[in-house]
Every structure is written in structure tokens, then in C-alpha cells.
Amino acid sequence: MHTCEPKTSKQPSLHISRNPTVVVIDDDIDLLSATERRLRQDSINILTFSNARKALSYLLAGGVADLLILDITMPEYDGVEFLTDLRLNRINLPIAIMSGWFVETLNLTAQLARLQGFNVVGEFEKPFDAKIVCEILNKLPGRSSNAS
């Protein structure tokens, strides 16, 4: 079972009922490797894709993802194009958007994605602390409950 530490000692510990699956899409191989190592320590199933088209193929084939973490600035096929294809294929899942570029671009992309009906559950700059993934997972409906 995956356990996330609370933000403060006053909050109850939160437990995810099963090991969630997180899909991370980013062209930065080093960031993918570091994220994968860190999240596996927390018993999170993680699939990484340095190519967004391969990630789309995975999802179209019925691949599981409790959370999708998407870089918006990638060569050849960027995060905005990926979101467009998700919408065209009626794939709706919780998405966290990240970018190593301008925070304004990140915020605008997240706002536009929300306006288009995407379930944007987070947005953050790269590099990011893997703890943010745990926090997002614990906020997803049906994923967490108070510890006994």
C-alpha cells in the first residue's frame, strides 16, 4: 500500500487504497529517470514516455492511468497537440501539466485545458519535487481516505 506523508503533523496520514498508476510524458530523459526512481520508492506504478505519440498509443490501446503528468513543451509533438488528440479520442483522465519554460505559458495552458473540459488537477514547473505527485494523488476522488 502506498502511503503519503501529510503536509503538516496536524493533518491525518492519507493512504491510497491501491498502488496508483502514473503516466509521465516528457522529452527530458534525465527527469523521467529521476521521477521514476523516486515514485517507485513510494510504491507508485509509473510509466514514462519520452515520446507523447507512444503515450497516446498506450492510452488508445486501453492503458491504465490514474494520473497523467504532461510536459507542454516538447519537440515534434507537444503537450498541446497531445491534449487535442486526447479530446478527439474522448480520453478523459486527471492531468497535471508541467513545463520548464515560462510559468505564464504553463498557467495559460492549464487554464485553456480546463476551459476545454480537461480534468487538470495540477500544474507545476520543472524540475519538480516528486512529493507533489503524492499530494495530487491523495486529492483525487476515490483514491484516498483518512487513516484509522
C-alpha positions in Angstrom: 0.0 0.0 0.0 1.2 3.5 -0.9 1.4 6.0 2.0 1.8 9.7 1.6 3.2 11.9 4.4 0.8 14.7 5.4 1.9 18.3 4.7 1.8 19.1 8.4 1.8 17.0 11.5 -1.8 18.3 12.3 -3.2 16.5 9.2 -4.1 12.8 9.3 -2.0 10.4 7.3 -3.5 9.6 4.0 -3.5 6.2 2.3 -4.1 5.3 -1.3 -6.2 2.1 -1.4 -4.2 0.6 -4.2 -1.0 1.4 -5.9 -1.9 4.1 -8.5 -0.5 4.2 -12.0 1.0 7.4 -13.1 2.0 8.1 -16.7 4.7 10.8 -17.2 5.3 12.3 -20.6 8.4 14.4 -21.0 11.3 14.7 -23.6 13.8 15.1 -20.7 15.2 11.6 -20.2 17.1 12.6 -17.0 13.9 14.0 -15.4 12.0 10.8 -16.4 14.6 8.6 -14.8 14.8 10.6 -11.6 11.0 10.8 -11.3 10.6 7.1 -12.0 13.2 6.2 -9.3 11.6 8.5 -6.7 8.0 7.4 -7.3 8.8 3.7 -7.3 10.1 4.2 -3.8 6.6 5.2 -2.8 5.1 2.1 -4.5 3.6 4.1 -7.3 3.3 2.3 -10.6 4.9 4.6 -13.1 5.1 4.5 -16.9 7.4 7.0 -18.6 7.3 8.1 -22.2 9.8 10.4 -23.8 7.6 10.4 -26.9 4.0 11.7 -26.5 2.8 9.7 -29.5 3.8 6.5 -27.8 1.9 7.5 -24.7 -1.2 8.3 -26.8 -0.9 4.8 -28.4 -0.7 3.3 -24.9 -3.9 5.1 -23.8 -5.7 4.4 -27.0 -4.9 0.7 -26.5 -6.7 0.8 -23.1 -3.7 1.5 -21.0 -4.4 2.5 -17.4 -3.5 5.9 -15.9 -4.8 7.3 -12.6 -2.8 10.4 -13.3 -1.1 11.8 -16.4 1.8 14.2 -16.0 2.4 16.1 -19.2 5.2 18.4 -20.3 3.7 21.0 -22.6 6.9 21.9 -24.4 8.3 19.0 -26.4 9.8 18.7 -29.9 7.8 17.2 -32.8 4.6 16.6 -30.9 4.0 18.8 -27.9 1.7 18.7 -24.9 -1.0 20.9 -26.5 -1.1 18.6 -29.6 -1.3 15.7 -27.2 -4.3 17.3 -25.3 -6.0 17.9 -28.7 -5.7 14.2 -29.6 -7.0 13.2 -26.1 -10.1 15.3 -26.7 -10.6 13.9 -30.2 -10.4 10.4 -28.8 -12.6 11.2 -25.9 -10.0 10.2 -23.3 -10.6 12.0 -20.0 -8.4 11.4 -17.0 -6.7 13.5 -14.3 -3.9 15.6 -15.8 -1.1 17.5 -14.2 0.7 19.9 -16.6 4.3 20.8 -16.2 6.8 22.9 -18.0 10.4 24.1 -17.7 9.7 27.2 -19.6 7.7 30.3 -18.7 5.3 30.0 -15.8 2.9 32.2 -17.7 2.7 29.7 -20.5 2.2 26.9 -18.0 -0.7 28.7 -16.3 -2.3 29.7 -19.6 -2.1 26.2 -21.0 -3.7 24.8 -17.8 -6.5 27.4 -17.9 -7.2 26.7 -21.5 -7.2 22.9 -20.9 -9.7 23.4 -18.0 -11.9 25.5 -20.3 -11.9 22.7 -22.8 -13.2 20.3 -20.2 -9.9 18.6 -19.2 -9.6 17.4 -15.6 -6.5 19.5 -14.8 -5.6 18.6 -11.2 -2.2 20.2 -11.0 0.3 22.5 -12.7 3.9 22.9 -11.8 7.3 23.9 -13.1 10.2 21.6 -13.8 12.1 20.2 -12.2 9.5 19.3 -9.6 9.6 17.5 -6.2 8.0 14.1 -6.5 6.1 14.8 -3.3 3.7 16.9 -5.4 2.6 13.8 -7.3 1.7 12.1 -4.0 -0.3 15.2 -2.9 -2.2 15.3 -6.2 -3.0 11.5 -6.0 -4.3 12.0 -2.5 -6.7 14.7 -3.6 -8.2 12.6 -6.4 -11.7 11.3 -5.7 -11.8 7.7 -4.7 -8.1 7.5 -4.2 -7.6 8.4 -0.6 -9.2 8.0 2.8 -8.3 9.1 6.3 -6.1 6.6 8.2 -7.6 4.7 11.1 
